[in-house]
Amino acid sequence: MGRTVRTFRDGIRIEETRWKEFRRTLRPAQRETFDKIFDHARSLADAGTMLPTPRITEVVLLSAVLRLQEEIEELGRKVHNIEEKIEENTP
């Protein structure tokens, strides 16, 4: 007997196909960003499979939000380090 339940990664691929026409209308740089959102969702596929009934779109969007939060925190650390260096060098 074959599988009756699609894998989470299959669900992401199906969702990405559903957004194909939207993606097509984006500018090239925006398409690249759009593709990264789905890449982040695929990178969190193990976590997505832990949901009893995953809503793929929600996981895709939450993956993007998590990545943005990581970037915000990284930029905050960089700004903090720069501010410390400025304070050290200010008489």
Buried (B, 14 or more C-beta within 10 A) or exposed (E): EEEEEEEBEEBBBEBBEEBEEEBEEEEEEEEEEBEEBBEBBBEBBEBBEEEEEBEBBEBBEBBBEBBEEEEEEEEEEEEEEEEEEEEEEEE
